[in-house]
Structure formats: structure tokens, C-alpha cells
Amino acid sequence: MSNRMKKNVYMTGYLPLFSIILFSCGFAIYLERLVIKKLKYFGVYQGMLELFESHVIHLSVGFCLFLLFFMVFAALKLFSDALTHLSMFFFSKDTEGVLLQQGKSGGWFFFGGGMLAIVFNHSIFLMFIVFIAAALVYFFYFLLKVGSSLSTAGIIGMVFMHLFFWTGFGLLVVYTLLRLYNAFVASIT
């Protein structure tokens, strides 16, 4: 039974979901404390206490933040899978998906990172570092697993395809957030 479980490719199928849940919980816990602190600072929290009990406010804010982060991490996972499949299409000769199955066991890195995010939920910087580290370790693990079946040009192409996409995506997100922030500040003044 134990040997069958080791060879069963579906055993690690739950890891992406649990990893997303763990990272979402870590980030939501941190931001829930921050939001409640800001609500108290602006005096809104006292007004909310007239309508709801304290634990209901905390749970509602935490749950909404959890849903927000869950959607963000699920979208990142969707982008990552699509990009990985596209890069394997361009740079690999594998048409059966065998190479993709070899790299799936790297999901343990994200699962471990998600558990660390729960532990480090007092610092958004540490959680962000853990997430980036888990993504990089997973990517290099994936390259190590499939690299023997790819040519040198294929490995370089895959690395640069991922590098260009994630850099461009990150810059686009930062640019959009800066534009929104500037518009918000301009509307206040």
C-alpha cells in the first residue's frame, strides 16, 4: 500500500489548493489586524460595534480578505500553469505530458511555504519573501526534473519566457497600483 501511494500521481493533487489556502490565511491574518487597527484609528470601529459584535467584525474582515487573497493566488496559479504548459509546448518535445508529471511533486515547496506564511503572519515582508522563495525553488526544481529531457536552448528559452512574463506582469501591477494611488491622492487634495 505504501509503495502504491508513493507512485500514485494523484496523491499530491491537493497541494496547490492547500498551499493557496495557507498563503491566503497568512496574508489575510496580517491585513485583518491592520484593517481593524486603521478602523479604530479613524473612529469607524466604534460605530461598527453598535451594529455588530467585535468577533463578527473581525471574522467578516478576515473572511473578505481571505477571499481576496484566495482569488489572487488562484489567478497566479492559473497564469503559472498556463505559462508552464505554453513553455513546454514551445521548448519540449514531450507530447504526452510526462515531463509535467515529473515536476508536479515540487508542490511540496509551496505547501511548506504556505505553512511558513502562517508562522510569519506578523510580517508581510517575510510572507512575501517566503512566497517568492517558494516560487523560485519550485521553478528551479521543475527545471532540474525536466532539464534532462530538454535541450540547452529549450532550458534557456523556458527560463527567459518565465522571466519576461513575470517581470512584465509585476511591473504592470506596480504601475497600475501607483496610478491608482496617485489618482486617489489627487482626488483628496
Salt bridges, closest charged atoms under 4 A:
GLU32 OE2 - HIS58 ND1 2.65
GLU53 OE1 - HIS55 ND1 3.42
ASP81 OD2 - LYS77 NZ 2.79
